Amino acid sequence: MGKKSPQQTDVVVGHNIRFWRLERKMSQTDLANLLGLTFQQIQKYENGANRVGASRLMQIAEALEVPIHAFFEGAGSETPETDSPIKFVGDQQALRLVRAFADIEDAALRRSVVNLVEGIAESCPEQNGSK
């Protein structure tokens, strides 16, 4: 019997674990140490490669100080998983960019930053759509 691919809910839960871990400015190793696991196991959970059991999910929720239901946000929705803002902000550089952008109070400057980033993205057509 071949390897089963992860269920969409497992992938969403994993991405949400990653989002909250990054939000708490924790490395995979930090979270793993709190739970008595290896960073590789956290990586497998975050990628959806390994399903997270209920008791382990409760431990992760406690370690990250979030309600357990936060890990299911976006699960079962009609929105494709690739369009999820949680997946987008799960990227560490994207999260840094969003945090820095949120600190800019001047509306004109914010528009300029958005225009700059969009211009850069548009100038790289070979990268658009690939990830």
RAQUI-V413464 format. One line per field, one symbol per residue. ss: DSSP state (h for helix, s for strand, l for the rest). psi: psi as a letter, one per 20 degrees, with the letter a starting at -180 (. if undefined). burial: # if it has 9 or more other C-alpha atoms within 8 Angstrom, else .. Layout:
ss->???
psi->???
burial->???
//
This chain:
ss->lllllllhhhhhhhhhhhhhhhhllllhhhhhhhhlllhhhhhhhhhllllllhhhhhhhhhhhlllhhhhhllllllllhhhlhhhhhllhhhhhhhhhhhllllhhhhhhhhhhhhhhhhlllllllll
psi->prpqqqqhhhgggghhggghghhjlqrhgggghhikrqhhggghghijhppprghhhggggghilqqhihijpipjripqhiiphgggiipghgggggggghiohohghgggggggggggghimhihpip.
burial->.....#..##############...#.##.###.#.###.##########......########...#..#####.....#..#.#####...##..#.....#.....#..........#..........
//
